[in-house]
């Protein structure tokens, strides 16, 4: 669906108009029902209209719909920050601030590290996605379509290869590239921070190499560089844990949050070491809508559901179903275009590739249409737009997950 009143620079994956949803199902304005494997692009880990979240929104809307926290604090913001600090799986004292989105969290993190280090240079990674605002565009490790026609971006920003078992870039190769960067391009003493996703989202759910993550943590410690981990898409249970960095055996200095933090209500956060968050002068952080009371109430209800037992059960069940089905497709030779299964936990990407391993974006486009016609919504990703992101709610009923995988299987078999 389209309208002349909406910018034509906004790209639409599925030309339908949605009316309502419930957990892992959505319906369009024509009454057609779909199983949703998009989840608002990772926003709906607890599904559409999760009852406790809806109730929390309703209750808060009768009490206080908004107040700018920097004008006068309100209880939902304070309670949420206390709960978030306790929820973070780190050993240090946590401080933070709420934002309107993940991109805004990234922007504020850049301000924080500049203030704390007195340095300006940032090192990001190929394939990265950290937002669509002007500074975060430069962090993204991909030009089209995000950086095209924009002009000079805030910097300085440098990029390194992202090492992952899912993309054949090794830890040794990434470390060698880092060595070259600091011998040719920039003095390491000018670097304020590294920013990295523990599982890349836009790039097609590529899981970070564990030895590299640990080497990077030591490198930053030895040189007074801040390590920022972007958990905007991978956090809040997507990998079966609270946050994906736990599997890496490291603690970040700053952590970016968003997407599934508040059950679909716009909210983000940057949290981390208290000394970093407190280094700017009074008034250096804040925002009119940041930490809106209704969004905070939704986030508090979300945290109530995010117990370790729930996350482990949801993540394990969904991972097992996806991996089992993928292995069956491989054994059967379901389609010559079935490539790798990327990612970890319930954060999985399904690659479409030719026999020689080259990307198959045309087949992915065909798959999107076939699945939509059959009642399944899918989300593309990858540098060549050849990887399907599987983002069903963690709360999806097992039978509905199987129904969605059945549809996906039938559509894969039809690819030409």
Secondary structure as GFF3:
##gff-version 3
##sequence-region A 1 416
A	DSSP	beta_strand	18	22	.	.	.	ID=ss1
A	DSSP	beta_strand	25	28	.	.	.	ID=ss2
A	DSSP	beta_strand	33	36	.	.	.	ID=ss3
A	DSSP	alpha_helix	39	42	.	.	.	ID=ss4
A	DSSP	alpha_helix	51	61	.	.	.	ID=ss5
A	DSSP	alpha_helix	75	87	.	.	.	ID=ss6
A	DSSP	beta_strand	94	99	.	.	.	ID=ss7
A	DSSP	alpha_helix	102	117	.	.	.	ID=ss8
A	DSSP	beta_strand	121	125	.	.	.	ID=ss9
A	DSSP	alpha_helix	134	139	.	.	.	ID=ss10
A	DSSP	beta_strand	157	160	.	.	.	ID=ss11
A	DSSP	alpha_helix	171	184	.	.	.	ID=ss12
A	DSSP	three_ten_helix	188	190	.	.	.	ID=ss13
A	DSSP	beta_strand	191	197	.	.	.	ID=ss14
A	DSSP	beta_strand	199	200	.	.	.	ID=ss15
A	DSSP	beta_strand	206	207	.	.	.	ID=ss16
A	DSSP	alpha_helix	210	223	.	.	.	ID=ss17
A	DSSP	beta_strand	226	230	.	.	.	ID=ss18
A	DSSP	three_ten_helix	244	248	.	.	.	ID=ss19
A	DSSP	beta_strand	254	257	.	.	.	ID=ss20
A	DSSP	three_ten_helix	259	262	.	.	.	ID=ss21
A	DSSP	beta_strand	268	273	.	.	.	ID=ss22
A	DSSP	alpha_helix	274	277	.	.	.	ID=ss23
A	DSSP	alpha_helix	293	305	.	.	.	ID=ss24
A	DSSP	alpha_helix	308	332	.	.	.	ID=ss25
A	DSSP	beta_strand	338	344	.	.	.	ID=ss26
A	DSSP	beta_strand	347	352	.	.	.	ID=ss27
A	DSSP	alpha_helix	361	373	.	.	.	ID=ss28
A	DSSP	beta_strand	376	377	.	.	.	ID=ss29
A	DSSP	beta_strand	379	381	.	.	.	ID=ss30
A	DSSP	beta_strand	387	390	.	.	.	ID=ss31
A	DSSP	alpha_helix	398	413	.	.	.	ID=ss32
###
